Amino acid sequence: MPRPKKCRRVCGLPLCREFGPRGIGCMGEPIMLGLDEYEVIRLIDLEGMQQEQAAAQMGVARTTVQSIYNAARYKLAEAMVNGRTLRIEGGDVEVCEKRAHCMRGGCCGHHGCGKQKPEG
């Protein structure tokens, strides 16, 4: 029996949850990017964190962040190259109660975040 997935701490929720090509029909089903995958992309590529820092931020192991990051980058490439819609939703996450502050540059450091259902 596999070990249950550990919730990943997410401090930044997307302002827009769906992206896709304009002016042409999308090819195939939308690609689903989990909120944890979105958070890893945000922390590493936008905030400039190292994988170790992102792992501490999210409350998971560095190897977990690396795995999430690789999956997220593949999905982004798949959406761009093949003209598919990218939809951001779902995942085993806990959302920071002070997320408005987090989106202004990094995390508030509030690690007592309670499990919440992501908005949307």
C-alpha angles and dihedrals in degrees: 000000000000121000114259116260114261114234113251119222111238120192099172125055120193119259089211120033102191132052131175148144119295126227098013135074115264118247114240131325121340117268112241116222112191121227089246090055090048090050093051091051090048094049099043104033102029104029093035096231124159117241090255091055092047090049092053090046092052096039096240138105122280090242089056090052090049091052093047091047094051092049092047094050091050091052092048091051092046091053095047099041097042098037096243129151116255116214122190115209147113136023138129098291140143113216120221112244090219095050094135088067092044094059090060092071125322127331128319088230091239099149095170090080113150123223109270135173108250114250120250 
